[in-house]
Amino acid sequence: MKYNEHQLRLLCEMLEFIEAFRRGELSYYLLVGNLESALDAGEFKNEEMVELWYDYWGPLEIWNATKGDSVIIEDVNPDLSNMESFLKRILSEVQ
């Protein structure tokens, strides 16, 4: 799959959002919103990648809709780790 520099930067930014949340520097609500905003800003044309991305983002959004910022890391960590692994896999394929 081909990604332009802007898209690659946004994928890296998504990983940074996850790390910032884990460090307590970003609220869960902002994490989920920032992830989706970064995807939108990338204007990714690869439908398969976008569908997979939403498969990983969906559980995070469900936690956001049901618990919001009162979510605890232990609840969301498995879903966060899945998204993180997905993003790292994409980045490793282009390097």
C-alpha positions in Angstrom: 0.0 0.0 0.0 1.2 3.5 -0.8 0.9 6.3 1.7 2.1 9.9 1.2 4.2 11.8 3.8 1.2 13.5 5.2 -0.6 10.2 5.8 2.5 8.6 7.4 2.8 11.6 9.7 -0.8 11.2 10.7 -0.4 7.5 11.4 2.6 8.3 13.6 0.5 11.0 15.3 -2.2 8.4 16.1 0.4 6.4 18.0 1.5 9.5 19.8 -2.1 10.1 20.9 -2.3 6.6 22.4 1.0 7.1 24.2 -0.2 10.5 25.5 -3.4 9.0 26.9 -1.4 6.2 28.6 0.8 8.8 30.2 -2.3 10.7 31.4 -1.6 13.7 29.2 -4.7 13.3 27.0 -8.3 12.6 28.1 -10.0 9.5 26.7 -12.6 11.7 24.9 -9.9 13.6 23.1 -8.0 10.4 22.3 -10.9 8.9 20.5 -11.8 12.2 18.7 -8.2 12.9 17.7 -7.8 9.4 16.3 -10.8 9.9 14.1 -9.8 13.4 13.1 -6.4 12.2 12.1 -8.0 9.5 9.9 -10.2 12.1 8.3 -7.4 14.5 7.7 -5.4 11.8 5.9 -8.0 11.3 3.2 -7.0 7.7 3.0 -8.2 6.1 -0.2 -7.4 2.5 0.7 -10.9 1.2 1.6 -9.6 -2.0 3.1 -7.2 -0.1 5.4 -10.0 2.3 6.4 -12.4 -0.5 7.2 -9.8 -2.3 9.3 -9.1 1.0 11.1 -12.7 1.4 12.0 -12.8 -2.2 13.2 -10.1 -1.3 15.7 -11.6 2.2 16.5 -15.1 1.0 17.0 -14.5 -0.6 20.4 -12.7 2.5 21.6 -15.7 4.6 20.5 -18.1 2.3 22.4 -16.1 2.9 25.6 -16.2 6.6 24.9 -19.9 6.6 24.3 -20.6 4.5 27.5 -18.0 5.7 29.9 -16.4 8.8 28.4 -13.5 10.2 30.5 -14.4 8.0 33.4 -13.0 5.0 31.5 -10.1 3.3 33.2 -7.0 2.2 31.4 -7.5 -1.5 32.4 -10.8 -1.5 30.6 -9.6 0.0 27.3 -6.0 -1.3 27.3 -6.7 -4.4 25.2 -8.5 -2.3 22.6 -5.9 0.4 22.6 -3.2 -2.3 22.2 -5.1 -3.7 19.2 -5.2 -0.3 17.5 -1.6 0.4 18.4 -0.5 -2.9 16.8 -2.5 -2.2 13.7 -0.9 1.2 13.2 2.5 -0.2 13.8 1.9 -3.0 11.3 0.9 -0.4 8.7 4.0 1.7 9.3 6.3 -1.4 9.3 4.9 -2.4 5.9 6.0 0.9 4.3 9.5 1.1 5.7 
